[in-house]
Amino acid sequence: MSLNTGMKNVVDIQGTLCLPIRIFFVKEGPSKYMSHLDLMRCMTRTIRRAGVPIWYTEGFNPHPFMTFAMPLSLGTSGLCETMDVRMTTDMPFEEVKKRLNEALCEGIRVTRVDYQVQKATAIQSAVYLITLTSDGFSGMQLRDEIEKYLSQDTITVQKKNKKKQLVDMDVKPHIISYDVTDGGNCAVLSIQLPAGNDVNINPSIILKGFENANSLSFDKCDIVRERILTESGEDFK
């Protein structure tokens, strides 16, 4: 990999050439309970330990320049997370991946390093795989109840607005697609929801709405963000 790639590079005020790259990673297991702020601290320490030539911000307290396209909610796993950084020196992408994985904590693993192809504004939706159990319900019964709930013409839930106030919202028009299956002792829901700048629907508010509507609570609610998609339905690159 060479910095003379024809890509749109960035030059800082000191004239250092900075190549924008995108690091794809998995965040699961114990790390799904890591807040976004803690994730940023973790990645900062990892980059330093790994010796990856990353561009640092200027000023009194320089730190690695990094941005995350779609930060995860606490407790949600992600199989397609991204972190954008800028490299200042030639290093093969596979070497970057190897060094980072050797320094990362349990539950976070780099799957790929590549050029930044699309801007984060290209993201329009995300696909979640959700495993659910509830005391007294078999997987089949829970599947039928979730199917009944999601097939309603109107699904009113409470969502925080920009002022952090809870307001009623009909999320039915925003559910792009879904499929519910019987997992034996659990129900498995695959659902595609908006995840862009204009509309962003967290699946947890739909699940909470289901609990309230049916006067039950989930014993297990395992949410995994499987894919982040653009308007054309392709994976974010």
Buried (B, 14 or more C-beta within 10 A) or exposed (E): BEBEEEEEBBEBEEEEBBBBBBBBBBBBEEBBEBEEEEBBEBBBBBBEEBEBBBBBEEEEEEBBBBEBBBBBBEEBBBBBBBBBBBBBEEBEBEBBBBBBBEBBBEBBBBEBBBBBEBEBEBBBBBBBBBBBBBEEBBBEEBBBBBBEBBEEEEBEBEBEEEEEEEEEBEBBEBBBEBEBEBBEEBBBBBBBBBBBEEEBBBBBBBBBBBBEBBEBEBEEBBBBBBBBBBEEEEEBB
